[in-house]
């Protein structure tokens, strides 16, 4: 069975877009060169009110008709929608013209041209409906593609964690089984919790609290492997919105990059600083680590950071920013996310 193609006109942003398209058509008609006199302000206002009323009526009808349209074959559904638009627009134009003729305003065509007025309005309504349906269909397909790509990137990050991190963690557990069995048991619990959170498939999203907890569990295991070479400094604001929705696997890959591409390459190790704070209407997340100067052609951080930036942009739009770079012996990655 084919996926539903008919847009959901019950959503306010979609209704606003329809009204915007309709008003744009009115403006184009008003500005189009013609032999007739240009519309007065009152005529333009009347045409806008009529067009917006008709567009809103069609949007409400489409909202209620969506369950029926989704059950029909595509060709039959498209014919039904266009026919419904034709009937509603023609009937609405006829009603408005009767009111105009009765009140004597003269905004519509004379009585002997009732058919032409209704046909013109119906034709314009069908044209706008066809353009709107095409626009929303293409936009939804694009959004679905972006969402699928974002999910694929998360799956790729999850697959990347499995062999690399699991191998190191199991070596750590093996070295602790005889010398420190209680510590080994704690590492197993941390590892199971980490993988249950990172690789869980029950839902795609996460929260700030879950992302912080995931990074803490990861660092707890890595601290056993690196010992004194890995030092941590957490600076978490007391007023941060821990329930803020986030894409899954945002913070942990940045922490992993900081260790693998930074601290692990330094014989003496270093301090990993993680800061999360509220600044005005933004959430600021900073991950700073000492690192060697980047070598030419080296792009170890690139894949994870690109994936995170794209997924944040998909969820938050252009208000979310991500910057990173090396300076004075430290590599810094900064996230700036809008708060509700």
Secondary structure, 3 states (H helix, E strand, C coil): CCCCCCCCCCCHHHHHHHHHHHHHHHHHHHHCCCCCCCCCHHHHHHHHHHHHHHHHHHHHHHHHHHHHHHHCCHHHHHHHHHHHHHHHHHHHHHHHHHHHHHHCCCCCCCHHHHHHHHHHHHHHHHHHHHHHHHHHHHHHHHHHHHHHHHHHHHHHHHHHHHHHHHHHHHHHHHHHCCCCHHHHHHHHHHHHHHHHHHCCCCCCEEEHHHHHHHHHHHHHHHHHHHHHHEEEEEEECCCCCCCCEEECCCHHHHHHHHHHCCHHHCCCCEEEEEEEEEECCEEEEEEEEECCCCCCCCCCCHHHHHHHHHHHHHHHHHHCEEEEEEECCEEEEEEEEECC
